[in-house]
């Protein structure tokens, strides 16, 4: 899971990582521009959310975010899984620090 522009509920999510270390991973990032969110499930279902303002997670409901959902679209799901993997690698790869010039 990639958490974008939010620090809400991180303790809860960290507890899930501790409980399911081989199943659940998370990283955070900040974006300077609007980004569409998406969820892929079982390599077939994909939910692509429309752009929306930040939500207060304590009282957010699913009706507050418009989305297109495809329940049987393995090609689109595979495309977004590849996109997610590329973003994940960019966010979690070890940072290369250049050596100072001699």
C-alpha positions as CSV (number, residue, x, y, z in Angstrom):
1,X,0.0,0.0,0.0
2,X,1.2,3.5,-0.8
3,X,-0.2,6.2,1.4
4,X,-0.2,9.5,-0.5
5,X,-0.2,12.9,1.2
6,X,-1.5,11.7,4.5
7,X,-0.3,10.7,7.9
8,X,-3.7,9.5,9.1
9,X,-4.1,6.0,10.6
10,X,-0.4,5.2,10.2
11,X,-0.2,3.5,13.6
12,X,-3.2,1.2,12.7
13,X,-1.5,0.3,9.4
14,X,1.8,-0.3,11.1
15,X,0.1,-2.7,13.4
16,X,-1.2,-4.6,10.4
17,X,2.3,-4.8,9.1
18,X,3.5,-6.3,12.4
19,X,0.5,-8.7,12.4
20,X,0.9,-9.8,8.7
21,X,4.6,-9.2,7.9
22,X,4.6,-11.5,4.8
23,X,1.3,-10.1,3.5
24,X,1.1,-6.4,4.0
25,X,3.7,-3.7,3.2
26,X,3.3,0.1,3.2
27,X,5.2,3.2,2.3
28,X,4.3,6.9,2.3
29,X,4.9,9.7,-0.2
30,X,4.0,13.2,-0.9
31,X,2.9,14.5,-4.3
32,X,3.0,18.1,-5.4
33,X,0.2,17.5,-8.0
34,X,-3.2,15.8,-8.0
35,X,-3.0,12.0,-8.5
36,X,-5.7,9.5,-9.3
37,X,-5.9,6.7,-6.8
38,X,-6.5,3.1,-7.8
39,X,-7.0,-0.3,-6.2
40,X,-6.4,-3.6,-7.9
41,X,-7.8,-6.8,-6.4
42,X,-7.2,-10.4,-7.4
43,X,-5.5,-9.4,-10.6
44,X,-8.9,-8.9,-12.2
45,X,-10.9,-6.1,-10.4
46,X,-9.8,-2.5,-10.6
47,X,-11.3,0.6,-9.0
48,X,-10.0,3.9,-10.4
49,X,-11.0,6.9,-8.4
50,X,-11.7,10.4,-9.7
51,X,-9.6,13.2,-8.3
52,X,-10.9,14.4,-5.0
53,X,-9.8,16.6,-2.1
54,X,-8.2,15.1,1.0
55,X,-10.7,13.3,3.1
56,X,-11.1,13.2,6.9
57,X,-10.9,9.5,7.3
58,X,-12.8,9.6,10.6
59,X,-16.1,10.3,8.8
60,X,-15.4,9.6,5.1
61,X,-17.8,7.3,3.2
62,X,-17.5,5.5,-0.1
63,X,-20.1,7.9,-1.6
64,X,-17.6,10.8,-1.2
65,X,-15.3,9.5,-3.9
66,X,-16.6,8.8,-7.4
67,X,-14.9,5.9,-9.1
68,X,-15.1,3.6,-12.1
69,X,-15.0,-0.1,-11.1
70,X,-14.3,-3.0,-13.5
71,X,-14.9,-6.4,-11.9
72,X,-13.5,-8.5,-14.7
73,X,-10.7,-6.6,-16.5
74,X,-7.5,-8.5,-16.1
75,X,-5.7,-6.5,-18.8
76,X,-6.4,-3.2,-17.2
77,X,-5.6,-4.7,-13.8
78,X,-2.3,-6.0,-15.0
79,X,-1.4,-2.6,-16.5
80,X,-2.1,-0.8,-13.1
81,X,-0.3,-3.5,-11.2
82,X,2.8,-2.8,-13.3
83,X,2.3,1.0,-12.7
84,X,2.0,0.3,-8.9
85,X,5.2,-1.9,-9.0
86,X,7.1,0.9,-10.8
87,X,6.0,3.5,-8.3
88,X,6.7,1.2,-5.4
89,X,10.2,0.5,-6.6
90,X,10.9,4.2,-7.1
91,X,9.7,4.9,-3.5
92,X,11.4,2.0,-1.7
93,X,14.6,1.5,-3.6
94,X,17.8,2.3,-1.6
95,X,18.9,5.8,-2.3
96,X,22.3,6.2,-3.9
97,X,24.3,8.9,-2.2
98,X,27.1,10.2,-4.4
99,X,30.6,10.1,-2.9
100,X,32.2,13.5,-2.3
101,X,34.6,14.6,-5.0
102,X,38.3,14.2,-4.2
